[in-house]
Amino acid sequence: MTCSVKFSKGSAMRNSILSLLAICFFLSSCSVNRYVPEGQSIYVGNKVTVNPDSISKPNVSGIDDQLEGLIKPPPNKTIFGFPWKVWFYYWIGEPKDEGGLKSWFRKKLGEPPRYATQRVVDINASNMEGFLDNEGYYRSKVSGKIVPSKKKKRRTATNEYTAYVMPRYVINQINFVVEDSSLFNRDLVAAKQKTLLKKGDPIRLEVITTERNRIDQELKGKGYYYFNPDYLIAKVDSTIGKADSTLGPQQVNLYLEVKKETAQTSLKQYFINRIYVNTGTEENKDTDSTAVTRGRLRRGINITDPGKNYKRRIFYDAIGFRRGNMYTNTMHDVSLQRLVNLQNFRFVKNRFDLVPRSDSALLDVYYDLAPMKKKSLQTTLSASTKSNNLGGSTLDVTWRNRNFFKGAEMLALRAFFGFDVQIGGNKEANPNRIGSEYIRYGAEASISFPRFIVPFARIRPEKSQALPKTILSLNYENRVQRNFFTTTSIRGDWGYSWRRNSEVEHTLTPISINFIQPRNINYETLDDILFDPDTNPLDVDRYLRMLETKYLIMGSNYVISYHPQPRPFGKDQFAITGGVDYGGNLLSLLAKRPDSTDAPKEIFGVPVFQYVKVDADFRYYRTVTPSVKWANRLLVGAVKPYGNSKNMQTPLFKQYFGGGSTGIRAFRARALGPGAEVPDTASIRLFGYQSFADIRLEFNSEIRMKFTDIINGAVFVDAGNIWSFGDSARASRTSAALISNKFLKQVAVGGGIGLRLDFSYLIFRLDLATPFRKPWYVNEVKNVSDEGVVEYKKPWVFNEIDFGSKTWRKENLILNIAVGLPF
């Protein structure tokens, strides 16, 4: 191979500039030194060495990183030992105006020098000893010293620390110490059942602190309003190994008890007396409860509503406390959360006052609310990327009316206009961009009620964590596929959303009616497709049926989400979401069948679509280290037309596709599958990537690494595919696209690396992926021998990887650009 290098005029100029900058840095090191006071050195780094006890030899893996994380302040940044940011700090000089451009550059490019001092080293060493003691490494020692640079011309130094780590102590017994069998002491001992302190675990201060807070929350859930975690003290006996020869030398007994000086008022259960609600409070107004006139009393709730803006029932529903009930922190938090989620108040202030009486165990509850502006108009211009590799922009105008019927209802009227274009993809394969560019516009009206709107259901605020919602919506949308056709959708929904606790959420839509009609068909484009000799007949059949068929869908759907709270200090977390969507049963009973016995039943000339659809989403996350996380997801879904629609093609919006930025990232969106069907280049040129099917199976796994607060990385593997139900005639697909008992052999696999920029308010994501396994290769001919023996390609394609080939890179390196994590 011959390699030639040519230098252009611009290239030579750039090299000269870089060389000049390098020389400036080299020669200017003395200019930093002349600012350093005599006898001082610029602090440029740290080193932590961990030496385990030579006799017991404890496991010290990872302790050096933990100790280094405690060091403050951070050292000055360097390049090859040169403190370049300090150089910039002095080179820019003292600004005359703190708000000027010079000051801005000095803060961004430079940093003031930090000098190495033994006092700071000693403080850090002491903090490290405290950390080791809190982690159970009793009697460990840490020492530190300043080490000047070996190069005398550099007036820099590093701080070096040496930790001598003793064996770690573990828990032998946990004892809750009480003096008698009083009600409080019985409740305290009962809290031991869910203790975070386990026999055999290391003794850690952080766990003890969390345990005290857990006990405090459990006691507050039993009426002990004035109790505080600081009233609990944990005593550690580390001498038990000496007293009992059967125990190991590094074991402790824990004794948890209430401090002697704790006041009796903190050990008493409290009950609710009166509840006062004031809706006229301003943020800067004195909330003296005696200065307002109380309204009518019901359920122990006094409501003061000067403007008569709210129906009283919304407060009866939102506030779970009732007169005579025991105080619980759970109902305290839930009531506040409900009032905030009504989205009618700028803020909610809450306080509890002890009823003035010598032996009182009663609390008065006060809620002071500041109403939000009733009507608002919001305009949003947004840019987005989607899982199907479409990107675009949307202009959204929304008018809201809070408290529409004075019951905290939310009325929203929305109009929108947007467009989507294909990001990436193969423009040469699809020059017409059909199926890749869309315009969307429409309007939506919705109203939500913070209650069930059904005659036979009544909420019990003391049982539910959040108020249920009844949501009615009507949506009209046109989706224009450039230079081809327009899909008009009119949809009406009546649904409910509720939860019993923070972990489980239910969504039920008993009535969902959707009318879909293709119109404004460009027959010139259609004729070009139909009469093109390269067009696949199955594609012609599928598109003709799609353009000629209207759909009337009346169905119901139910979704349940389970997101359990992770245990304190637990490394595992998972979430499950499942749903079922079905429809057409009622309409099929009312519909009439046309003269043809094979045709589906119709209402007003529109076929009734009868189907059932099931989806499940399983996610599992494991924290490997504080900066490394393992994330996994399994997606399973299927839609099955039956009865009246057993021979009908499933509408695209009910089907699945493979690939894309949140799916199998090694394949372009809608370019994968179905099954082992070989991609038809002629169809892609005409229609774009338009692979949809009735079944989806997908698994994703990735290791997420945190490099800095902003820059994160990932290594991932994705696998899965889509398939069709039924026969080739119904699906308008070849037999290779249909589900069979060989479906696992048709799974696609891909993987790659990712870069994520985490700006806290959004995550910008780049994922570069390549296929590892192409399922259609099992049906793609590689060679035919002279004897007529057909050899097919091997689906695993590691042997095809060739980063030096432009053609290979163009076809197999897929860059996904998106906002947010894939799962």
VOGU-3710 file (C-alpha; in Angstrom, 3 decimals, decimal comma):
1> mtcsvkfskg> 0,000/0,000/0,000  1,325/3,428/-0,913  0,522/6,409/1,237  1,106/9,976/0,107  0,693/13,126/2,180  0,056/16,558/0,725  0,179/19,814/2,659  -2,065/22,585/1,506  -1,512/26,220/2,309  -4,339/26,131/4,867
11> samrnsilsl> -2,973/22,976/6,454  0,502/24,469/6,810  -0,980/27,577/8,409  -2,923/25,487/10,935  0,201/23,468/11,808  2,144/26,684/12,322  -0,493/28,041/14,670  -0,508/24,806/16,696  3,269/24,822/16,887  3,269/28,461/17,988
21> laicfflssc> 0,768/27,695/20,753  2,852/24,727/21,928  5,979/26,914/22,080  4,068/29,606/23,972  2,970/27,073/26,592  6,500/25,718/26,927  8,208/29,080/27,219  5,571/30,636/29,431  5,893/28,106/32,289  8,305/30,474/33,971
31> svnryvpegq> 5,674/33,194/33,786  3,503/31,066/36,093  6,363/30,438/38,482  7,069/34,108/38,973  3,599/34,551/40,465  4,065/31,717/42,982  5,083/33,004/46,451  8,442/31,913/47,771  8,283/28,544/49,501  4,900/27,666/47,894
41> siyvgnkvtv> 3,961/25,140/45,184  0,929/24,935/42,938  -1,273/21,985/43,931  -1,702/19,830/40,780  -2,739/16,329/41,881  -3,391/13,622/44,445  -2,288/10,062/45,014  -3,888/7,611/47,440  -2,148/4,396/48,460  -4,061/1,800/50,481
51> npdsiskpnv> -2,092/-0,686/52,575  -4,144/-3,498/54,180  -3,267/-4,740/57,627  -0,375/-7,172/57,186  -1,803/-9,745/59,622  -5,547/-9,960/58,806  -5,158/-8,775/55,154  -8,666/-7,316/54,662  -10,194/-6,792/51,223  -9,422/-3,165/50,244
61> sgiddqlegl> -10,642/-3,252/46,632  -12,103/0,103/45,574  -11,236/1,922/48,808  -8,616/4,087/47,071  -11,256/5,500/44,689  -13,635/6,166/47,595  -10,962/7,973/49,583  -9,853/10,013/46,587  -13,439/11,189/46,155  -13,284/12,789/49,608
71> ikpppnktif> -10,331/15,044/48,780  -11,073/18,769/48,717  -10,379/21,130/47,063  -9,715/19,682/43,587  -6,228/20,287/42,197  -5,375/22,726/39,422  -5,808/21,173/35,975  -2,653/20,293/34,071  -1,454/19,102/30,668  1,723/17,015/30,912
81> gfpwkvwfyy> 2,286/18,525/34,331  1,827/22,134/33,156  -0,963/24,090/34,991  -2,469/25,532/31,818  -5,592/27,015/33,397  -3,487/28,885/35,951  -1,377/30,195/33,056  -4,528/31,480/31,346  -5,628/33,056/34,627  -2,461/35,144/34,831
91> wigepkdegg> -2,116/35,700/31,056  -5,596/37,231/30,758  -4,903/39,410/33,778  -7,064/41,228/36,290  -10,280/42,543/34,641  -11,378/46,099/35,266  -15,067/45,167/35,047  -16,292/42,037/36,831  -19,159/41,726/34,373  -17,078/42,348/31,268
101> lkswfrkklg> -15,835/40,080/28,502  -12,337/39,825/29,978  -13,763/38,624/33,278  -15,901/36,044/31,464  -12,904/34,648/29,560  -10,829/34,531/32,738  -13,513/32,508/34,545  -14,094/30,152/31,610  -10,503/29,560/30,486  -8,550/30,120/33,676
111> eppryatqrv> -8,642/29,239/37,346  -6,878/30,813/40,324  -3,891/28,890/41,705  -4,356/26,536/44,623  -1,265/26,065/46,761  -0,294/22,809/48,428  -0,467/23,208/52,234  0,083/20,651/54,965  -3,002/21,925/56,812  -5,260/20,914/53,915
121> vdinasnmeg> -3,490/17,544/53,700  -4,060/16,913/57,408  -7,761/17,854/57,136  -8,241/15,465/54,212  -6,402/12,686/56,057  -8,662/13,225/59,075  -11,753/13,091/56,844  -10,508/9,839/55,329  -10,040/8,313/58,766  -13,571/9,379/59,673
131> fldnegyyrs> -14,896/7,794/56,481  -13,111/4,497/57,195  -14,442/4,539/60,740  -17,986/5,155/59,466  -17,614/2,240/57,047  -16,589/-0,160/59,817  -12,810/-0,150/59,319  -12,149/0,711/62,963  -8,653/1,815/64,100  -7,532/2,527/60,524
141> kvsgkivpsk> -5,066/5,377/60,048  -4,385/7,818/57,196  -1,349/10,059/56,815  -0,515/12,588/54,128  2,384/14,607/52,834  3,256/17,135/50,130  5,553/15,861/47,392  7,172/18,610/45,257  7,722/18,023/41,553  10,973/16,258/40,683
151> kkkrrtatne> 11,570/18,911/38,041  13,027/21,839/39,926  11,897/24,330/37,269  8,301/23,459/38,022  6,990/24,869/41,254  4,207/22,319/41,513  3,410/19,582/44,017  1,058/16,670/44,598  -0,550/15,532/47,826  0,104/11,897/48,623
161> ytayvmpryv> -1,938/9,941/51,172  -1,260/6,536/52,686  -4,128/4,636/54,346  -3,419/1,735/56,703  -6,700/-0,209/56,654  -7,691/-2,587/59,436  -10,258/-5,432/59,104  -13,902/-4,435/58,621  -16,372/-5,066/61,439  -19,677/-6,805/60,698
171> inqinfvved> -22,968/-6,988/62,570  -23,599/-9,927/64,885  -26,855/-8,882/66,628  -29,371/-6,039/66,391  -31,222/-5,218/69,594  -34,059/-2,694/70,081  -33,773/-1,694/73,739  -36,976/-0,657/75,594  -37,671/-0,139/79,291  -41,275/-1,328/79,436
181> sslfnrdlva> -44,210/-2,537/77,337  -45,834/0,838/76,748  -47,647/1,438/73,447  -44,758/3,459/72,005  -42,189/0,824/72,967  -44,304/-1,919/71,416  -44,495/0,083/68,181  -40,748/0,709/68,302  -39,969/-2,996/68,681  -42,448/-3,820/65,882
191> akqktllkkg> -40,402/-1,567/63,552  -37,553/-4,092/63,802  -39,333/-6,443/61,388  -38,285/-4,381/58,356  -34,885/-3,314/59,631  -32,118/-2,480/57,151  -29,495/-3,755/59,610  -28,760/-7,383/58,782  -26,576/-9,936/60,534  -23,295/-10,348/58,649
201> dpirlevitt> -23,488/-6,938/56,916  -20,666/-4,421/57,466  -21,386/-1,825/60,134  -21,886/1,463/58,263  -22,942/4,850/59,574  -24,943/5,580/56,421  -27,064/2,469/56,936  -27,626/3,323/60,610  -28,724/6,864/59,652  -31,109/5,498/57,020
211> ernridqelk> -32,460/2,989/59,549  -33,205/5,784/62,028  -35,088/7,695/59,325  -37,014/4,556/58,380  -38,078/3,985/61,990  -39,091/7,639/62,247  -41,320/7,312/59,175  -42,860/4,082/60,462  -43,663/5,654/63,827  -45,136/8,745/62,174
221> gkgyyyfnpd> -47,358/6,343/60,268  -48,754/5,300/63,656  -49,563/8,780/64,942  -46,285/9,894/66,577  -46,278/13,310/64,930  -43,622/14,941/67,117  -41,128/12,086/66,995  -37,750/12,796/65,406  -34,953/10,444/64,195  -32,489/12,375/66,359
231> yliakvdsti> -34,252/10,910/69,406  -32,814/7,494/68,504  -29,269/6,520/69,437  -27,331/3,490/68,180  -24,687/2,046/70,491  -22,017/-0,271/69,124  -20,286/-2,920/71,230  -17,110/-3,963/69,412  -15,669/-5,959/72,349  -17,905/-9,021/72,032
241> gkadstlgpq> -15,197/-10,962/70,188  -12,973/-10,753/73,220  -15,727/-11,831/75,632  -16,971/-14,753/73,508  -14,349/-16,970/71,882  -16,948/-18,490/69,531  -17,318/-15,162/67,736  -14,946/-13,724/65,182  -12,704/-10,861/66,315  -14,353/-8,263/64,032
251> qvnlylevkk> -18,003/-8,470/65,083  -20,264/-5,983/66,842  -23,607/-5,938/68,616  -25,902/-3,008/67,912  -28,238/-1,535/70,529  -30,886/0,904/69,285  -32,785/2,873/71,906  -34,568/6,163/72,588  -32,502/8,863/74,264  -33,311/9,389/77,941
261> etaqtslkqy> -33,933/13,122/77,513  -36,678/12,637/74,876  -39,846/14,557/75,849  -43,032/12,574/76,501  -44,914/14,655/73,876  -42,716/12,988/71,236  -43,764/9,512/72,418  -47,497/10,167/72,203  -49,943/9,319/69,401  -51,917/12,254/67,945
271> finriyvntg> -55,335/12,480/66,323  -56,950/14,968/63,956  -59,270/17,596/65,450  -60,345/20,136/62,800  -59,194/20,725/59,200  -59,160/24,298/57,840  -58,886/25,127/54,127  -58,414/28,681/52,860  -58,519/29,217/49,066  -58,083/32,994/49,220
281> teenkdtdst> -54,553/33,052/50,595  -51,989/35,178/48,815  -48,332/34,269/48,951  -47,381/37,231/51,136  -50,526/37,232/53,278  -50,460/36,470/57,005  -52,119/33,094/57,490  -53,667/33,875/60,884  -56,519/31,403/61,064  -58,542/33,578/63,439
291> avtrgrlrrg> -58,780/36,407/60,889  -60,994/34,582/58,399  -64,621/33,546/58,499  -65,150/29,806/58,529  -67,462/28,141/56,075  -69,880/25,270/56,613  -68,386/22,311/58,524  -68,531/18,832/56,994  -66,378/15,768/57,752  -64,462/17,995/60,148
301> initdpgkny> -63,345/20,254/57,264  -63,864/24,027/57,365  -63,570/25,649/53,926  -63,073/29,382/53,404  -63,543/30,284/49,735  -63,957/34,100/49,464  -64,526/34,060/45,687  -66,766/30,971/45,737  -64,602/29,541/42,970  -64,507/25,898/43,997
311> krrifydaig> -66,967/23,165/44,758  -66,414/21,803/48,237  -66,258/18,192/47,111  -62,813/18,614/45,536  -61,366/19,279/49,011  -63,358/16,462/50,574  -61,849/14,148/47,953  -58,294/15,523/48,002  -57,813/15,762/51,775  -57,676/12,298/53,297
321> frrgnmytnt> -57,741/13,403/56,948  -61,032/13,134/58,832  -61,882/14,386/62,285  -61,016/11,741/64,847  -58,590/9,890/62,555  -55,091/9,137/63,762  -52,388/11,289/62,201  -50,229/9,420/59,661  -47,388/10,744/57,565  -48,714/8,746/54,604
331> mhdvslqrlv> -52,027/10,635/54,573  -50,141/13,863/55,204  -48,031/13,382/52,048  -50,897/12,022/49,961  -53,195/14,959/50,765  -50,529/17,483/49,788  -49,779/15,574/46,598  -53,451/15,484/45,620  -53,907/19,217/46,136  -50,810/19,976/44,053
341> nlqnfrfvkn> -51,868/17,569/41,285  -55,180/19,383/40,908  -53,058/21,945/38,968  -55,240/24,776/40,254  -52,924/26,230/42,907  -49,550/27,949/42,652  -48,546/26,637/46,052  -50,005/24,707/48,952  -48,960/25,516/52,530  -49,712/23,033/55,251
351> rfdlvprsds> -49,166/23,072/59,015  -50,308/21,218/62,124  -51,062/22,997/65,424  -51,428/21,262/68,752  -54,820/21,994/70,325  -54,012/24,110/73,429  -54,809/21,832/76,333  -52,583/20,396/79,017  -53,138/16,752/78,053  -54,046/17,344/74,416
361> alldvyydla> -53,347/14,680/71,825  -55,263/16,543/69,096  -53,947/18,390/66,054  -55,631/21,088/63,977  -54,690/20,942/60,278  -54,379/24,037/58,052  -54,152/24,220/54,240  -53,526/27,651/52,719  -53,893/27,643/48,915  -52,932/30,248/46,286
371> pmkkkslqtt> -55,064/29,852/43,122  -53,423/29,887/39,709  -54,645/32,018/36,826  -57,743/30,307/35,469  -57,089/30,700/31,730  -53,799/30,438/29,879  -52,507/30,304/26,295  -49,319/28,423/25,535  -47,388/28,298/22,249  -44,679/25,688/21,828
381> lsastksnnl> -42,221/25,269/18,969  -40,365/21,988/19,340  -37,873/19,858/17,453  -37,879/16,122/17,936  -36,447/12,790/16,903  -38,525/9,625/16,972  -37,915/5,923/17,271  -38,637/5,461/13,552  -35,731/7,776/12,610  -38,069/10,610/11,709
391> ggstldvtwr> -37,075/14,070/12,817  -38,915/17,315/12,481  -40,605/20,238/14,136  -44,050/20,987/15,543  -45,876/24,234/16,283  -48,358/23,648/19,067  -50,880/26,196/20,400  -52,849/25,183/23,523  -55,536/27,103/25,400  -56,384/25,880/28,899
401> nrnffkgaem> -59,191/26,626/31,287  -58,561/25,399/34,811  -61,525/24,756/37,048  -63,939/24,830/34,095  -66,983/23,628/36,067  -65,591/24,799/39,452  -64,578/21,247/40,250  -60,847/21,486/39,317  -61,603/20,272/35,786  -59,010/20,987/33,100
411> lalraffgfd> -60,286/21,926/29,630  -57,650/22,042/26,890  -58,083/23,071/23,246  -55,084/22,383/21,051  -54,113/23,013/17,423  -50,881/21,786/15,883  -48,900/21,739/12,659  -45,695/19,798/12,115  -43,515/17,979/9,673  -41,250/14,932/9,811
421> vqiggnkean> -38,371/14,019/7,525  -36,166/10,960/7,458  -32,910/11,359/9,388  -30,290/9,129/7,852  -31,443/6,272/5,715  -30,284/5,519/2,186  -31,296/8,349/-0,141  -29,951/6,506/-3,159  -32,126/3,488/-2,390  -35,220/5,680/-2,008
431> pnrigseyir> -34,735/8,782/-4,189  -38,422/9,700/-4,208  -38,488/9,821/-0,391  -41,957/8,275/-0,426  -42,746/7,022/3,062  -40,027/9,225/4,519  -41,520/12,714/4,661  -44,778/13,741/6,307  -46,843/16,774/7,216  -49,152/16,579/10,220
441> ygaeasisfp> -51,851/18,996/11,262  -54,998/18,840/13,309  -56,833/19,810/16,476  -57,704/18,233/19,795  -60,154/18,982/22,606  -59,924/17,279/25,983  -61,313/17,685/29,472  -60,193/15,876/32,603  -62,065/15,491/35,896  -60,274/14,657/39,174
451> rfivpfarir> -62,775/11,896/39,951  -64,541/8,904/38,417  -67,470/9,963/36,237  -69,518/6,789/36,655  -72,694/6,363/38,708  -71,659/3,216/40,586  -68,100/4,130/41,693  -67,206/6,331/44,626  -63,650/7,045/45,656  -62,433/6,614/49,193
461> peksqalpkt> -59,689/9,209/49,697  -58,373/7,426/52,771  -57,635/4,324/50,634  -56,164/5,736/47,397  -52,865/7,534/47,102  -53,813/9,737/44,138  -57,128/11,084/42,925  -58,457/9,215/39,910  -58,949/11,036/36,631  -61,682/10,801/34,038
471> ilslnyenrv> -60,448/12,004/30,652  -62,602/12,752/27,595  -60,867/13,663/24,357  -61,696/14,256/20,695  -58,905/14,320/18,115  -58,838/15,214/14,426  -55,594/14,705/12,500  -54,415/14,681/8,900  -51,147/12,934/8,064  -49,909/13,798/4,593
481> qrnfftttsi> -47,398/11,387/3,061  -45,525/13,521/0,601  -46,544/13,110/-3,024  -48,624/10,029/-2,269  -51,747/10,213/-0,068  -53,353/11,653/3,078  -54,618/9,676/6,067  -57,439/11,327/8,036  -58,113/10,129/11,555  -60,995/11,089/13,845
491> rgdwgyswrr> -60,768/9,597/17,324  -62,786/9,905/20,494  -61,741/8,442/23,877  -63,324/8,104/27,300  -60,802/6,874/29,836  -59,864/6,597/33,495  -56,529/6,703/35,305  -55,968/5,833/38,955  -53,485/4,338/41,409  -53,707/2,756/44,835
501> nsevehtltp> -50,087/3,538/45,705  -46,930/4,988/44,194  -45,929/1,665/42,625  -48,999/0,579/40,638  -50,889/2,688/38,097  -53,973/1,657/36,111  -55,297/3,182/32,891  -58,632/2,013/31,484  -60,212/3,321/28,295  -63,586/1,558/28,034
511> isinfiqprn> -64,663/3,524/24,969  -62,331/4,390/22,091  -63,793/5,084/18,657  -61,506/5,693/15,688  -62,449/6,358/12,061  -59,568/6,224/9,563  -59,816/7,096/5,896  -57,139/7,397/3,193  -57,866/10,238/0,752  -56,263/12,724/-1,675
521> inyetlddil> -54,458/9,868/-3,395  -51,917/10,929/-6,027  -52,899/8,566/-8,801  -49,909/9,502/-10,958  -47,590/8,240/-8,233  -49,815/5,199/-7,719  -49,766/4,400/-11,471  -45,974/4,724/-11,541  -45,836/2,143/-8,765  -48,454/-0,202/-10,191
531> fdpdtnpldv> -47,047/-0,316/-13,697  -43,377/-0,415/-12,728  -42,126/-3,854/-13,846  -39,825/-4,042/-10,830  -42,667/-3,635/-8,306  -43,274/-6,681/-6,156  -46,881/-7,920/-6,666  -47,277/-8,412/-2,913  -46,338/-4,759/-2,351  -48,879/-3,702/-4,970
541> drylrmletk> -51,573/-5,762/-3,245  -50,677/-4,412/0,199  -50,748/-0,771/-0,869  -53,934/-1,114/-2,901  -55,702/-2,641/0,107  -54,307/0,082/2,372  -55,429/2,905/0,048  -58,853/1,433/-0,633  -59,817/0,408/2,919  -61,515/2,587/5,489
551> ylimgsnyvi> -61,519/1,489/9,132  -64,046/1,930/11,894  -62,612/0,766/15,198  -64,526/0,756/18,457  -62,510/-0,789/21,223  -61,303/-0,719/24,790  -57,858/-0,943/26,324  -56,347/-1,443/29,736  -52,749/-0,773/30,847  -51,134/-1,533/34,208
561> syhpqprpfg> -47,701/-0,309/35,262  -45,723/-1,655/38,193  -42,692/0,357/39,314  -41,592/-0,930/42,741  -39,477/1,367/44,867  -35,893/0,077/45,140  -34,744/-0,908/48,602  -32,324/1,475/50,314  -28,765/0,580/49,268  -30,205/-1,971/46,855
571> kdqfaitggv> -28,497/-2,425/43,503  -31,439/-3,874/41,584  -34,469/-2,146/40,127  -37,150/-3,337/37,739  -40,411/-2,205/36,150  -43,231/-4,007/34,342  -45,857/-2,551/32,036  -48,551/-4,617/30,368  -51,679/-3,901/28,401  -54,487/-5,376/26,367
581> dyggnllsll> -56,336/-3,597/23,566  -59,389/-5,146/21,943  -62,289/-3,954/19,843  -64,931/-4,488/17,243  -67,037/-6,984/19,183  -70,054/-4,726/19,790  -69,964/-3,126/16,356  -69,699/-6,521/14,668  -73,015/-7,505/16,284  -74,697/-4,381/14,915
591> akrpdstdap> -73,022/-4,424/11,499  -74,384/-6,003/8,351  -72,483/-8,199/5,946  -72,422/-7,131/2,265  -73,673/-9,363/-0,514  -70,298/-11,128/-0,685  -70,091/-13,707/2,090  -66,303/-13,327/2,301  -66,392/-9,570/2,831  -66,287/-8,173/6,393
601> keifgvpvfq> -69,361/-6,660/8,025  -69,849/-2,941/7,547  -71,516/0,030/9,231  -72,352/2,923/6,923  -70,189/1,277/4,266  -67,112/1,139/6,511  -65,635/-2,272/7,510  -65,616/-3,012/11,225  -62,167/-4,037/12,463  -62,294/-6,780/15,103
611> yvkvdadfry> -59,007/-7,497/16,880  -57,117/-8,130/20,105  -53,695/-6,694/20,905  -51,412/-7,556/23,830  -48,196/-5,750/24,848  -45,669/-6,224/27,644  -42,563/-4,266/28,625  -40,095/-5,689/31,186  -37,133/-3,621/32,411  -34,309/-4,483/34,770
621> yrtvtpsvkw> -31,497/-2,214/35,970  -28,504/-3,097/38,117  -26,081/-0,602/39,617  -22,650/-2,220/39,228  -20,702/0,751/40,620  -21,714/4,377/41,226  -20,556/5,173/37,684  -21,585/1,957/35,872  -25,150/0,733/35,344  -26,476/-2,320/33,483
631> anrllvgavk> -29,847/-1,717/31,780  -32,062/-4,351/30,118  -35,427/-4,366/28,376  -37,672/-7,067/26,912  -40,560/-6,089/24,619  -43,256/-8,545/23,570  -46,335/-7,646/21,537  -48,888/-9,126/19,151  -52,038/-7,954/17,366  -54,444/-10,556/15,986
641> pygnsknmqt> -57,443/-9,767/13,758  -60,209/-12,318/14,187  -63,875/-12,954/13,548  -65,179/-10,306/11,192  -61,625/-9,191/10,330  -59,730/-12,478/10,102  -58,948/-11,830/6,431  -58,375/-8,077/6,773  -54,973/-6,425/6,773  -54,066/-4,908/10,137
651> plfkqyfggg> -53,916/-1,076/10,003  -50,363/0,271/10,079  -50,893/2,237/13,296  -51,793/-1,015/15,094  -48,764/-2,903/13,739  -45,108/-2,981/14,834  -41,848/-2,150/13,117  -38,236/-3,012/13,873  -35,119/-0,891/14,114  -34,743/2,780/14,958
661> stgirafrar> -33,124/4,832/17,688  -35,075/3,228/20,570  -35,257/-0,281/19,121  -32,729/-2,510/17,379  -30,315/0,303/16,618  -28,158/-1,596/14,111  -31,023/-1,435/11,593  -32,762/1,580/10,160  -36,306/2,152/11,314  -38,853/0,018/9,451
671> algpgaevpd> -36,019/-1,697/7,537  -35,964/-4,927/9,553  -38,106/-7,960/8,783  -40,718/-9,234/8,769  -39,148/-12,568/9,654  -36,507/-13,720/7,176  -38,020/-11,872/4,222  -35,289/-10,659/1,879  -35,323/-6,835/1,448  -36,648/-5,864/-1,968
681> tasirlfgyq> -34,466/-3,015/-3,295  -37,081/-2,081/-5,884  -39,765/-1,745/-3,198  -37,434/0,315/-1,009  -36,765/2,631/-3,954  -40,495/3,134/-4,475  -41,888/3,086/-0,941  -38,952/3,645/1,362  -38,491/1,430/4,414  -42,025/0,242/5,155
691> sfadirlefn> -41,721/-3,084/6,990  -44,600/-3,558/9,431  -45,996/-6,740/10,991  -48,291/-8,185/13,669  -45,779/-9,606/16,191  -42,792/-8,048/17,926  -40,070/-9,626/20,042  -37,165/-7,444/21,129  -34,433/-7,551/23,765  -31,994/-4,740/24,567
701> seirmkftdi> -29,038/-4,684/26,939  -26,478/-1,976/27,520  -23,753/-0,991/29,949  -24,007/2,715/30,803  -20,848/4,445/32,018  -20,609/7,877/33,577  -17,367/9,633/32,653  -18,174/13,142/33,901  -21,281/14,993/35,091  -22,123/15,699/31,438
711> ingavfvdag> -20,376/13,068/29,311  -21,632/9,475/29,515  -20,990/6,438/27,350  -22,599/3,097/26,585  -21,909/-0,292/25,011  -25,046/-2,106/23,851  -26,461/-5,213/22,153  -29,972/-5,408/20,637  -31,820/-8,455/19,326  -35,285/-9,178/17,919
721> niwsfgdsar> -37,544/-9,038/14,896  -41,154/-8,709/13,719  -43,432/-11,299/12,111  -46,866/-11,538/10,475  -49,851/-13,693/11,414  -51,948/-15,801/9,090  -51,103/-16,480/5,472  -49,412/-14,592/2,663  -52,725/-13,473/1,182  -53,891/-11,721/4,359
731> asrtsaalis> -50,514/-10,181/5,230  -49,472/-9,448/1,628  -46,080/-10,895/2,526  -44,007/-13,892/1,474  -44,016/-17,039/3,581  -40,630/-16,027/5,032  -42,371/-13,168/6,852  -44,876/-15,381/8,674  -44,469/-16,600/12,254  -43,455/-20,257/12,562
741> nkflkqvavg> -41,746/-22,613/14,979  -38,421/-21,460/13,494  -38,887/-17,842/14,566  -35,872/-17,882/16,933  -33,624/-18,598/13,943  -34,928/-15,376/12,382  -33,816/-13,069/15,190  -31,650/-10,111/14,170  -28,735/-9,068/16,375  -26,736/-5,849/16,425
751> ggiglrldfs> -24,620/-3,782/18,756  -22,463/-0,714/19,098  -21,297/2,145/21,243  -23,042/5,297/22,402  -22,221/8,805/23,552  -24,683/10,685/25,781  -24,504/14,335/26,822  -26,504/14,789/30,018  -27,572/18,415/30,516  -29,939/17,412/33,379
761> ylifrldlat> -32,958/18,927/31,611  -32,341/16,776/28,509  -30,042/14,008/27,314  -28,614/14,277/23,791  -27,736/10,821/22,485  -25,565/9,446/19,670  -25,540/5,667/19,122  -23,343/4,075/16,443  -24,358/0,477/15,687  -23,707/-2,295/13,193
771> pfrkpwyvne> -25,513/-5,604/12,485  -24,090/-8,831/13,918  -26,779/-11,096/12,502  -28,970/-10,530/9,424  -31,929/-12,955/9,492  -32,795/-12,674/5,795  -29,431/-14,230/4,888  -30,957/-17,677/5,505  -32,998/-17,098/2,325  -30,414/-15,138/0,326
781> vknvsdegvv> -28,463/-17,225/-2,176  -24,688/-17,068/-1,867  -23,672/-19,602/-4,498  -25,114/-22,247/-6,804  -22,824/-25,148/-7,629  -22,554/-26,777/-11,040  -24,610/-29,634/-9,680  -27,408/-27,198/-8,766  -26,795/-27,240/-5,014  -27,845/-23,900/-3,522
791> eykkpwvfne> -25,698/-22,401/-0,759  -27,270/-19,715/1,392  -25,455/-16,981/3,299  -24,654/-17,396/6,980  -26,785/-15,035/9,111  -23,893/-14,134/11,453  -21,954/-11,434/9,612  -18,838/-10,860/11,751  -16,751/-12,047/8,787  -18,159/-9,212/6,647
801> idfgsktwrk> -17,008/-6,408/8,958  -14,670/-4,134/7,008  -14,266/-0,645/8,430  -11,909/0,236/5,592  -14,631/-0,264/2,968  -16,738/2,790/2,190  -19,519/0,605/0,793  -19,621/-1,524/3,936  -19,650/1,534/6,192  -22,470/3,112/4,211
811> enlilniavg> -24,667/0,021/4,464  -23,789/-1,234/7,941  -22,800/1,672/10,190  -26,031/3,173/11,487  -25,863/6,454/13,417  -28,878/7,094/15,641  -29,422/10,673/16,835  -32,013/11,105/19,559  -33,042/12,935/22,698  -33,411/10,892/25,891
821> lpf> -32,307/7,388/26,804  -33,571/4,490/24,654  -35,177/2,851/27,717
//
